[in-house]
Amino acid sequence: MSTAPTIVIRPAVREDVDQILAFIRELAEYEKLAHEAVADEAGLAAQLFGDTPRAEVLIAEVDGAPAGFALFFHNFSTFVGKPGLYLEDLFVRPAFRGLGLGKTLMVRLAQLAVERDCGRFEWSVLDWNQPAIDFYRSLGAVGMDEWTVQRVAGDALQALAARGGD
């Protein structure tokens, strides 16, 4: 009779930056977006663990091995008048899938949202990722199909910032 694996969900610390970057790169590869994953350890360390942390990370471990992560931050809803919790990335390594880590991470994030008096817990999912969409629906998530994400980045962001008041 085999024993169940020991699963631990813990907040990341500065010493986890290399592992967080590895998770990010693995996620980018899975999403066919590796060419967009340009983050580096120094930048992540500064943004996650510097004077003004911009996001937080939960690390999932199975029997002490890094198995997955969730990176999230707070936003704000003017309509609700409360902060929200926004999940930027959720990833479980293929070797650890099927153990309930994704659900365990999502439950912990929902608990944090409730503990922090958030009015919403939101995230985006690629429209081709049906397994993820099905998983999120099983947790009670509702698609916001009437909304589309807009983004200004890179050269377009620099150009917009340089426009001033024109």
ZABATI-589156 format. One record per residue (C-alpha): residue in one letter; x, y, z; residue number from 1. Coordinates in steps of 0.5 Angstrom, whole numbers, plus 500, padded with zeros to 3 digits. Each point is the difference from the previous one (the first is absolute). Layout:
['A'; [X; Y; Z]; NUM]
...
***
This chain:
['M'; [500; 500; 500]; 1]
['S'; [503; 507; 498]; 2]
['T'; [499; 506; 504]; 3]
['A'; [497; 506; 497]; 4]
['P'; [505; 505; 498]; 5]
['T'; [501; 506; 505]; 6]
['I'; [498; 507; 496]; 7]
['V'; [502; 506; 503]; 8]
['I'; [498; 507; 497]; 9]
['R'; [504; 506; 503]; 10]
['P'; [501; 507; 499]; 11]
['A'; [507; 501; 495]; 12]
['V'; [506; 503; 503]; 13]
['R'; [506; 504; 497]; 14]
['E'; [504; 493; 499]; 15]
['D'; [494; 497; 496]; 16]
['V'; [501; 505; 494]; 17]
['D'; [504; 496; 496]; 18]
['Q'; [495; 494; 501]; 19]
['I'; [494; 506; 498]; 20]
['L'; [504; 501; 494]; 21]
['A'; [500; 493; 498]; 22]
['F'; [493; 499; 501]; 23]
['I'; [498; 507; 496]; 24]
['R'; [505; 497; 494]; 25]
['E'; [496; 493; 500]; 26]
['L'; [493; 503; 500]; 27]
['A'; [502; 505; 494]; 28]
['E'; [503; 494; 497]; 29]
['Y'; [493; 496; 501]; 30]
['E'; [496; 506; 498]; 31]
['K'; [505; 501; 493]; 32]
['L'; [502; 507; 503]; 33]
['A'; [507; 498; 501]; 34]
['H'; [503; 506; 496]; 35]
['E'; [496; 505; 504]; 36]
['A'; [503; 497; 507]; 37]
['V'; [505; 505; 501]; 38]
['A'; [500; 501; 508]; 39]
['D'; [507; 499; 503]; 40]
['E'; [502; 498; 507]; 41]
['A'; [502; 507; 502]; 42]
['G'; [494; 503; 498]; 43]
['L'; [495; 495; 503]; 44]
['A'; [504; 501; 507]; 45]
['A'; [499; 507; 499]; 46]
['Q'; [493; 500; 498]; 47]
['L'; [498; 494; 505]; 48]
['F'; [504; 502; 506]; 49]
['G'; [503; 507; 500]; 50]
['D'; [497; 506; 504]; 51]
['T'; [494; 500; 496]; 52]
['P'; [498; 493; 498]; 53]
['R'; [495; 500; 494]; 54]
['A'; [498; 493; 501]; 55]
['E'; [500; 494; 504]; 56]
['V'; [501; 492; 499]; 57]
['L'; [498; 494; 503]; 58]
['I'; [504; 494; 498]; 59]
['A'; [497; 493; 500]; 60]
['E'; [505; 494; 503]; 61]
['V'; [499; 493; 499]; 62]
['D'; [504; 496; 505]; 63]
['G'; [505; 506; 500]; 64]
['A'; [500; 500; 493]; 65]
['P'; [498; 507; 496]; 66]
['A'; [494; 498; 496]; 67]
['G'; [496; 506; 499]; 68]
['F'; [499; 508; 501]; 69]
['A'; [495; 505; 500]; 70]
['L'; [502; 507; 499]; 71]
['F'; [495; 506; 502]; 72]
['F'; [499; 507; 502]; 73]
['H'; [494; 505; 502]; 74]
['N'; [496; 504; 495]; 75]
['F'; [494; 504; 502]; 76]
['S'; [493; 500; 498]; 77]
['T'; [497; 507; 500]; 78]
['F'; [493; 497; 499]; 79]
['V'; [501; 496; 506]; 80]
['G'; [504; 505; 504]; 81]
['K'; [505; 494; 502]; 82]
['P'; [506; 497; 498]; 83]
['G'; [500; 494; 496]; 84]
['L'; [505; 494; 499]; 85]
['Y'; [503; 499; 493]; 86]
['L'; [503; 494; 499]; 87]
['E'; [506; 501; 494]; 88]
['D'; [502; 493; 500]; 89]
['L'; [499; 493; 502]; 90]
['F'; [504; 494; 498]; 91]
['V'; [501; 493; 502]; 92]
['R'; [505; 496; 498]; 93]
['P'; [498; 494; 495]; 94]
['A'; [503; 495; 505]; 95]
['F'; [496; 502; 506]; 96]
['R'; [493; 501; 496]; 97]
['G'; [494; 496; 503]; 98]
['L'; [502; 501; 507]; 99]
['G'; [495; 506; 501]; 100]
['L'; [506; 505; 500]; 101]
['G'; [496; 505; 496]; 102]
['K'; [494; 500; 504]; 103]
['T'; [504; 500; 506]; 104]
['L'; [503; 507; 498]; 105]
['M'; [494; 503; 497]; 106]
['V'; [496; 498; 507]; 107]
['R'; [506; 503; 504]; 108]
['L'; [500; 507; 495]; 109]
['A'; [492; 500; 502]; 110]
['Q'; [501; 499; 507]; 111]
['L'; [505; 506; 499]; 112]
['A'; [495; 504; 496]; 113]
['V'; [495; 499; 506]; 114]
['E'; [505; 502; 506]; 115]
['R'; [502; 506; 496]; 116]
['D'; [493; 502; 499]; 117]
['C'; [501; 500; 492]; 118]
['G'; [493; 501; 496]; 119]
['R'; [503; 496; 495]; 120]
['F'; [505; 494; 498]; 121]
['E'; [501; 501; 492]; 122]
['W'; [505; 497; 495]; 123]
['S'; [501; 499; 492]; 124]
['V'; [500; 494; 497]; 125]
['L'; [502; 499; 492]; 126]
['D'; [494; 498; 496]; 127]
['W'; [503; 494; 497]; 128]
['N'; [502; 497; 507]; 129]
['Q'; [493; 496; 501]; 130]
['P'; [503; 495; 506]; 131]
['A'; [502; 506; 504]; 132]
['I'; [493; 503; 498]; 133]
['D'; [496; 494; 502]; 134]
['F'; [504; 500; 507]; 135]
['Y'; [499; 507; 501]; 136]
['R'; [492; 499; 499]; 137]
['S'; [500; 494; 504]; 138]
['L'; [502; 505; 506]; 139]
['G'; [495; 504; 499]; 140]
['A'; [503; 505; 495]; 141]
['V'; [496; 504; 495]; 142]
['G'; [503; 503; 493]; 143]
['M'; [499; 507; 499]; 144]
['D'; [499; 499; 493]; 145]
['E'; [498; 507; 499]; 146]
['W'; [507; 503; 502]; 147]
['T'; [506; 500; 496]; 148]
['V'; [507; 501; 502]; 149]
['Q'; [503; 506; 498]; 150]
['R'; [508; 501; 500]; 151]
['V'; [505; 505; 498]; 152]
['A'; [507; 498; 501]; 153]
['G'; [507; 501; 498]; 154]
['D'; [501; 505; 494]; 155]
['A'; [493; 502; 500]; 156]
['L'; [500; 501; 508]; 157]
['Q'; [506; 504; 499]; 158]
['A'; [497; 504; 494]; 159]
['L'; [494; 501; 504]; 160]
['A'; [503; 503; 506]; 161]
['A'; [504; 505; 496]; 162]
['R'; [494; 503; 497]; 163]
['G'; [499; 504; 506]; 164]
['G'; [493; 504; 500]; 165]
['D'; [499; 501; 492]; 166]
***
